């Protein structure tokens, strides 16, 4: 996550998270720390995984106090191990205490997504199929969660509703048919936008091809029907499959031959990676 993106898109979200956690003051810290004392705390990994979100972790403290210093011994995308010291944070002990939970929440969540994504993406190695995320993200966490997917070896689907045309079942129902929905999208959307349509059976596949869809998403179809659909499409559109895809069931889709597999589980079901700040002491 580069500095421009961080400032324009992430800072206000991080500030809202800090305001949520510190509505007026950190009563506990203010009770035990009457004045500024320089201290140091260790960033400790307590579980094997892929680290993601170090810049966001650092930014939490920087927004509270620009004098806080961080030194990391790893970088986003690195495999980290249980017991590994990943860095140190130095500065006003009051800031280290007040920012700890928000900073760790981001780092644990993002690292958990990167770790889970990596575990699934590795199952697709050696194939042409790419692993995609979805819009099934935590409200106000999308920029962080989709970044974590990329760090874990996945790819981002559209970022939001303004980012691309995806005609799902209810859009098709509103339009009247697959063909009508695609035609209406072609008439309305800028020509630079690809048009993706979600289909549920082979008849809908044929209609989507005839209508000139750019991407055809095979949703909740059997692997056998998906293979038949890919064969029928025969390169006339890019292909994607979806439907409750998880680490446990993706293997059945590997041989289907689609260009993309999308999984909401990457962001809505990934467990956090256990990380903590330990050994706080004055320096």
Protein Blocks (a to p, Z undefined) as FASTA:
>chain_A
ZZklmmmmmmmmmmmmmmmmmmmbcfklmmmmmbdcddddddddfbdcddehklmmmmmm
mmmomkbccddfbdehiacdehiafbdceddfklmmmmmmmmmmmmmmmmmmmmmmmmmm
mmmgoiabdcdddfkdcehilmmmmmmmmmnopacddfblmloccddfklmmmnopaklm
mmmmmmmmcfkbccddddfbfklmmmmmmnopabdcdehiafklmmmmmmmnnopaccdd
eehiafklmmmmmmnopabdcdfklmmmpccdddddehiacZZ
